[in-house]
Amino acid sequence: KAGVTQTPRYLIKTRGQQVTLSCSPISGHRSVSWYQQTPGQGLQFLFEYFSETQRNKGNFPGRFSGRQFSNSRSEMNVSTLELGDSALYLCASSLSGGRKETQYFGPGTRLLVL
Amino acid sequence: GNSVTQMEGPVTLSEEAFLTINCTYTATGYPSLFWYVQYPGEGLQLLLKATKADDKGSNKGFEATYRKETTSFHLEKGSVQVSDSAVYFCALSDPGDSGGSNYKLTFGKGTLLTVNP
């Protein structure tokens, strides 16, 4: 079974631009979560989607948004990029987001904002 | 809120040495506990997990026991290899503010392990 895939793997943007990242979950998985990883803050939860609905959201500004499609693929968007948005963005999928379930991570998209 | 505290390291060991990475947590309810590993340039891979008190998770020679009385989930390996060099993250399943049936992962800061031949 194919793992979680993320595109693109690397991205360079300038301040003020916007960016869209894509995530394809493992087949059959309906819950998709996004995390931001930085050296200073570590791994932080952004949001989680299930059946095209956002069920959980972390403490990030409204510039960070996401959506999920009917085939469970998900995208996240960051508008008006700031230097501090430079990070590794990780997507994870699980069957339904339950307490005991394993979240499977993709390789991440590394975003550099100049 | 819920949180995870793990020794930040870095930890440097010689091959075949014994490894312990401490992890303690603060949580309401009964979270599941996880150890993930991240190799350079890659995403996170599940190493092991435990879903209730006194459960022991194990994989590839690594072990961790869910201790509710001490709120701990320490990672151990009897004999490390150079290939174990990576960053290790302790995490718990957290319902977050939604309070619903869906859970996010709350992570510790990560521990960099370097194993020298």
Interface residues (C-beta under 8 A of the other chain):
Chain A: V4 S31 S33 Y35 G42 L43 F45 E48 F50 R55 N56 K57 G58 L90 A92 S96 G97 G98 R99 K100 E101 T102 Q103 Y104 F105 G106 P107 G108
Chain B: Y30 P31 S32 F34 Y36 E42 G43 L44 Q45 L46 K49 T51 F89 S93 P95 G96 D97 S98 G100 S101 N102 Y103 K104 L105 T106 F107 G108 K109 G110
